[in-house]
Amino acid sequence: MHGEYKVPGGKLVVVDLDVRGGALRDVRVAGDFFLEPDEAILAIDAALEGAPATTDTVGLAARIDAALPESTVMLGLTSEGVAVAVRRALAHATEWSDYDWQLIHDAPQSPALHMALDEVITAEVAAGRRPPTLRVWEWDSPAVIIGSFQSLRNEVDPAGVDRHGVTVVRRVSGGGAMFAEPSSTITYSLAVPHSLVSGLSFADSYAYLDDWVLEALGDMGIKAWYQPLNDIATEVGKIAGAAQKRVVGPDGGPGAVLHHVTMSYDIDADKMLDVLRIGKEKMSDKGTKSAKKRVDPLRRQTGLPRQAVIERMIESFRNRHGLTQGEVTPQELARAEELVRTKFGTAEWTARVP
């Protein structure tokens, strides 16, 4: 069995192993990490050898920590990262390179249609009718996108929404409310087979699916990192938030994962505060007194036009994982438009949590 895992902000860990009699056997850990002293790698292998195959990530990491020499120094590597690679090997997880990735980057569309397309495309990936897909959104109007379980009245100020001509929609994933304007926001979705995140905890899958964009930002000179549970941050503030939804396959199997991210390019903080009800508790949780301080536009950090940032992100993804141009099929668009009519464009769905 073979498992790979790139430690967030670190290096690639590769594990090859067998399972005999319910235990790990012939374990070999490798990768492009840095580890001192040399014998520490043998200690890691020995710590995993004979471990019950049912041992979870925490248990495997504890075995590694207990076996390492006191003088061990890990760079780009963690005991948890090794444990995750083991669990991915046992789960027969797939890798980014196992797929032919497709890009969808269409003309601006309505907020409700974006919500519907996320659901339709992810369902198509879950059914095996569509390859894993990166979809970059373009907005035709400003919007507030609330999480699946958020209260509409608690999150949105109706007067502010009316004043600024903002459309309110509810997405299928959890998480918090996002404010988006066509020229000031970069939003993308990944619809991937569940096997890509097999062996990862729900929290770890966020970091794993965000890693490519951290590298893309690094290519543009921005030092960014994943901040649990679902934020992308820099030294001067948060620049993005992610959300996920798991979709079962048509046969009730694992299916697919929808992972979407909204990034701040040039957010109007005053307008955002006028349409969102951002409570004191949330500001306290983020360690700041002002919502303005939480918005760190990519425009200021890159000095690039929005479209140039998007193009560089797409090229970074293409260079790392391969990416061919695709499109929403007529059947997918028809299904999405039907979902706008029956679900995402209705007051019942938007206010399902009043």
C-alpha positions in Angstrom: 0.0 0.0 0.0 1.2 3.5 -0.9 0.2 6.8 0.7 1.3 10.4 0.2 0.6 13.5 2.1 2.0 17.0 1.8 2.3 18.5 5.2 0.6 22.0 5.1 3.3 24.5 4.7 5.8 21.7 4.7 7.1 18.8 2.6 5.9 15.6 1.0 5.7 12.5 3.1 5.5 9.1 1.3 4.7 5.8 3.1 4.8 2.3 1.7 3.5 -0.5 3.8 1.7 -3.9 4.0 -0.9 -5.2 6.3 -0.6 -8.8 7.7 -2.5 -10.2 10.5 -4.2 -6.9 11.1 -0.9 -5.1 11.7 1.3 -2.7 9.8 4.3 -4.5 8.3 7.3 -3.5 6.2 6.7 0.2 6.8 9.0 2.6 5.0 8.7 6.3 5.3 10.3 8.7 2.8 10.0 12.2 1.4 11.6 15.5 0.6 11.6 16.6 4.2 14.6 17.3 6.5 15.3 15.1 9.5 18.1 15.0 12.0 19.7 12.7 13.2 19.8 10.2 10.3 18.7 7.3 12.6 15.4 9.1 13.4 14.0 7.8 10.1 14.6 4.3 11.2 13.0 5.1 14.6 9.9 6.2 12.7 9.7 3.0 10.7 10.2 0.9 13.8 7.5 2.8 15.7 5.0 2.0 13.0 6.0 -1.6 12.5 3.4 -3.9 14.1 0.9 -1.1 14.9 -2.7 -2.3 14.6 -4.0 -1.3 11.2 -7.0 0.3 13.0 -4.9 2.8 14.9 -6.0 6.3 14.2 -3.9 9.3 13.3 -3.5 10.4 16.9 -2.4 7.0 18.0 0.1 6.6 15.2 1.6 10.0 15.9 2.0 9.2 19.6 3.9 6.0 18.7 6.3 8.1 16.5 6.8 10.8 19.2 7.6 8.2 21.8 10.2 6.5 19.6 12.1 9.6 18.3 15.5 10.4 19.8 15.4 13.5 22.1 17.7 15.4 19.7 15.3 14.9 16.8 14.8 18.0 14.6 12.0 17.9 11.9 11.8 20.5 9.1 8.8 20.2 6.8 7.7 17.1 8.6 5.6 16.3 11.6 4.7 13.0 13.3 1.0 13.8 12.5 1.9 14.2 8.9 3.5 10.7 8.8 0.5 9.3 10.5 -1.9 10.9 8.0 0.2 9.4 5.1 -0.2 6.0 6.8 -4.0 6.4 7.1 -4.1 7.5 3.4 -2.2 4.4 2.4 -4.6 2.2 4.3 -7.6 4.0 2.8 -6.3 3.6 -0.7 -6.4 7.3 -1.2 -5.9 8.8 -4.6 -3.5 11.7 -5.4 -3.9 14.9 -7.4 -1.8 13.4 -10.2 -4.3 10.5 -10.6 -6.8 12.7 -12.3 -7.3 14.8 -15.5 -8.4 18.1 -14.0 -10.9 20.3 -15.8 -11.2 24.1 -15.6 -14.5 26.0 -15.9 -14.2 29.8 -16.0 -17.3 31.3 -17.6 -18.9 34.7 -18.1 -20.5 36.4 -15.0 -23.5 34.6 -13.6 -26.1 35.3 -10.9 -25.4 34.4 -7.3 -28.3 31.9 -7.2 -26.9 30.1 -10.3 -23.5 29.9 -8.7 -25.0 28.1 -5.8 -26.9 25.7 -8.1 -23.8 25.0 -10.2 -21.8 24.0 -7.2 -24.4 21.4 -6.3 -24.8 20.1 -9.8 -21.1 19.8 -10.7 -20.3 18.1 -7.4 -23.1 15.6 -7.9 -21.7 14.9 -11.4 -18.2 14.3 -10.0 -19.8 12.0 -7.3 -21.5 10.0 -10.1 -18.3 9.7 -12.1 -19.8 11.6 -15.1 -17.4 14.5 -14.7 -13.7 14.7 -13.9 -12.5 16.6 -10.9 -13.2 20.3 -11.6 -11.8 23.7 -10.7 -14.5 26.3 -11.3 -13.6 30.0 -11.0 -16.6 32.2 -10.5 -17.4 35.5 -12.1 -20.3 37.5 -10.4 -22.9 39.5 -12.3 -24.0 41.4 -9.1 -23.0 41.9 -5.5 -24.1 39.2 -3.1 -24.1 38.0 0.5 -23.7 34.2 0.7 -24.8 32.8 4.0 -23.8 29.3 5.3 -26.3 26.4 5.2 -27.0 26.6 8.9 -26.9 30.4 9.6 -29.9 32.5 10.6 -30.8 34.9 7.9 -32.0 37.6 10.3 -28.9 37.3 12.5 -26.4 37.6 9.6 -28.0 40.0 7.2 -29.1 43.6 7.6 -32.2 44.0 5.2 -31.9 47.8 5.0 -28.2 47.6 4.0 -28.9 44.9 1.5 -31.6 47.1 -0.1 -29.5 50.2 0.0 -26.6 48.6 -1.9 -28.6 46.3 -4.3 -27.2 43.1 -2.8 -28.7 39.7 -3.5 -28.8 37.3 -0.5 -28.3 33.5 -1.2 -27.8 30.5 0.9 -25.2 27.9 -0.1 -25.2 24.1 0.6 -22.1 24.2 2.8 -21.7 25.3 6.4 -19.6 28.2 7.7 -20.0 31.9 7.9 -21.5 34.6 5.7 -19.4 36.1 2.9 -19.7 39.4 1.1 -18.9 39.4 -2.6 -18.7 42.1 -5.3 -17.9 41.4 -9.0 -14.6 43.4 -9.1 -13.5 42.9 -5.5 -13.8 39.1 -4.8 -12.1 36.0 -6.2 -14.2 32.8 -5.6 -13.5 29.3 -6.8 -14.8 25.8 -6.2 -13.1 22.4 -6.2 -15.3 19.4 -6.9 -13.2 16.3 -6.2 -13.8 12.6 -5.6 -13.9 11.7 -2.0 -11.0 9.3 -2.5 -8.7 12.4 -2.9 -9.2 13.1 0.8 -9.5 9.5 2.1 -7.6 9.0 5.3 -7.8 12.7 6.2 -9.9 14.1 9.0 -12.5 16.7 8.1 -10.3 19.5 9.4 -7.2 18.1 7.6 -9.0 18.0 4.3 -9.4 21.8 4.4 -5.6 22.3 4.6 -5.0 19.6 2.0 -7.4 21.2 -0.6 -6.1 24.7 0.2 -2.4 23.8 -0.2 -2.3 24.5 -4.0 -3.6 28.1 -3.5 -1.0 28.8 -0.8 1.6 27.8 -3.3 0.0 30.0 -5.9 0.0 32.9 -3.6 3.6 32.2 -2.8 4.4 32.4 -6.5 3.0 35.9 -6.3 5.2 36.9 -3.4 2.6 36.4 -0.7 3.5 34.4 2.4 0.2 32.7 3.3 -0.8 29.8 5.5 -3.8 27.7 6.4 -5.4 28.8 9.7 -7.7 26.2 11.2 -10.5 25.6 10.6 -11.1 27.2 7.3 -9.2 30.5 6.8 -6.2 31.5 4.7 -4.1 34.1 6.4 -1.0 36.3 6.0 1.1 38.3 8.4 -1.2 41.3 7.9 -4.6 39.5 8.1 -7.1 37.0 6.7 -7.5 37.0 3.0 -9.8 34.0 2.4 -12.4 31.6 3.9 -13.3 28.1 2.8 -16.3 25.9 3.2 -17.1 22.3 2.3 -20.0 19.9 1.6 -19.7 16.1 1.3 -22.0 14.5 -1.4 -22.8 10.8 -1.4 -22.5 8.9 -4.7 -25.6 7.5 -6.5 -25.0 4.1 -5.0 -24.7 5.5 -1.5 -20.9 5.4 -1.6 -18.4 8.1 -0.6 -19.1 10.3 -3.6 -17.4 13.7 -3.8 -16.4 16.8 -1.8 -17.2 20.4 -2.7 -14.6 22.8 -1.4 -15.1 26.4 -2.2 -13.1 29.5 -1.2 -13.9 33.2 -1.3 -10.8 35.5 -1.4 -10.7 39.3 -0.7 -9.2 41.2 -3.6 -10.4 44.7 -2.8 -13.3 44.5 -0.4 -15.2 47.7 0.6 -15.2 47.1 4.3 -17.8 49.9 5.0 -20.3 48.4 2.6 -19.6 44.9 4.0 -20.4 46.1 7.5 -23.5 47.8 6.2 -25.0 44.5 4.9 -23.6 42.0 7.4 -24.3 41.8 11.0 -20.9 40.9 12.3 -21.2 40.4 16.1 -18.8 41.3 18.8 -18.4 37.6 19.7 -17.1 36.8 16.2 -14.7 39.8 16.3 -13.4 38.6 19.7 -12.9 35.1 18.4 -10.8 36.5 15.6 -8.7 38.5 18.0 -9.6 41.9 16.6 -12.0 44.8 17.4 -12.7 45.8 13.8 -14.0 43.9 10.9 -11.9 46.2 8.6 -8.8 44.8 10.1 -9.9 41.3 9.0 -10.1 42.3 5.4 -6.7 42.3 3.7 -7.1 42.8 -0.1 -5.0 40.9 -2.5 -4.8 44.0 -4.6 -2.6 45.7 -2.1 -0.4 42.7 -1.5 0.2 41.8 -5.1 -0.2 45.1 -7.0 -1.8 43.1 -9.8 -5.2 43.5 -11.4 -7.8 41.0 -10.3 -7.8 39.1 -13.6 -4.0 38.8 -13.5 -4.3 37.3 -10.0 -6.8 34.8 -11.2 -4.7 33.9 -14.3 -1.7 33.3 -12.1 -3.7 31.1 -9.7 -5.0 29.0 -12.7 -1.5 28.7 -14.1 -0.1 27.6 -10.8 -2.7 24.9 -10.5 -2.0 23.8 -14.1 1.7 23.6 -13.5 1.3 21.5 -10.4 -1.6 19.2 -11.3 -2.5 19.7 -15.0 -5.6 21.4 -16.1 -7.6 21.4 -19.4 -10.3 23.8 -20.4 -13.8 22.6 -19.9 -17.4 23.9 -19.8 -20.7 23.5 -18.1 -22.6 21.0 -20.3 -26.1 21.9 -21.5 -27.5 19.2 -19.3 -25.7 20.6 -16.2 -26.8 24.1 -16.9 -30.5 23.0 -17.4 -30.3 21.2 -14.0 -28.8 24.2 -12.3 -31.4 26.5 -13.7 -34.1 24.2 -12.4 -32.5 24.3 -9.0 -32.5 28.1 -9.1 -36.2 28.0 -9.8 -37.1 25.4 -7.2 -34.4 25.9 -4.5 -31.6 28.5 -4.5 -33.8 31.4 -5.9 -36.6 30.8 -3.5 -37.4 32.7 -0.3 -38.1 29.3 1.4 -34.5 28.1 0.9 -32.9 31.5 1.7 -34.8 31.8 4.9 -34.9 28.1 5.9 -33.1 29.2 9.1 -35.0 32.4 9.6 
